[in-house]
Amino acid sequence: MELQFDSLSPEEAAVSNAKVIITTQDEAGIVNKKGIVMIDTELEKYPAIAKAKILRSIIGEGVIDDQLIIGIDPGSRIGISAIYLHHEIASAVVESSPLDAINHVAAMLGGIESGKKVVKIGDGNITMAIQMARMLKMKFKDSISIEIVDEHGTSLPQNTDANRRGVRDRSSARAIAFRSGKNFTLK
């Protein structure tokens, strides 16, 4: 996340003025102070949620533009990009199924505290886009906004060497996250 940090013993962390402390389950009792104490397994299981908690504690409460935007590039490889407090906290490619991608996105939507949550889905595979939008809308109802975005021009050129490990899919998802689209509503 390109953040500065200090490596301290649990005893030193307990008396420090740190806003975020990341420790193990065994040593969390030693730290025992107010603020955010994260257990290292949270970073492994849900890294985007952990990054969001860290950003929120560093930037602080009462942020004016408190929103989570998730861009999705549907296709055979589904690109996902999550932007929170103007920082990209996740960039991934899901190659298995739309349901796995939705589960990945749903974990972020459910685990990240934000005043406004927007999911923007590219229209390159409109059938998959509508399927994903429906699943998310049914799960989260009015607590999220969903937009279907024209994804024309979001992909890197095919003749570039940039599609190793889904770079094109992640880049397209990021571009989709920054575009405006048409509101999706269940019918």
Steps between C-alpha positions, in 0.01 A plus 500: 500500500809720497452602863779558745507270799711415801572148614460487880479240772149453644609683815630797298182502288286511814654831608543651152273762344438281194161526331515141373667200656529170317587206720441129554205352687735391782649847547177702460439483877835666570419796274148549645440863410229706332512561129543239236675182595499262210588136517745389231261230374254777399760624254533157344131410477354837395786728390271763340290528816816530711637770267169689526513489882857626497419785258193599700697517823784700343281742304248518781126503545286774350654480155283698259541270199452173690425254223591154382494450123544155351557461127435164335608396151290190420622233260684169498739661748319743730703804600419671830631830635395656832558870570452623857574851625671567163740204536487174309477241776443194280574393147428142406405262222251222567523227238252248637144634487278806537382359835856493635549859383174604668607329824830692484318831443233421762770441765637850434154662491403333827830550681596857411340789685406773254237771462438414135563173317491488120560200275570576135483209257624518142259418218747300285317179595155645568340166593762437769488866611123486559529162674764638738305823557187301591687280748656801673177702505305208648760458773561865590172666389515879530819509707699505173467670164572304185585651164546331163790676329596529134837332505600597146865604501579372850722210386868536430588425136513126428842515336664621820672257730274617782261208536726278702323404823189698414657846484251599226202378704609686815579814299156487333329453838685805634393709198140381541507607867572858395230524233138601542234255390127438497332412830394138527173415673332164550191448288 
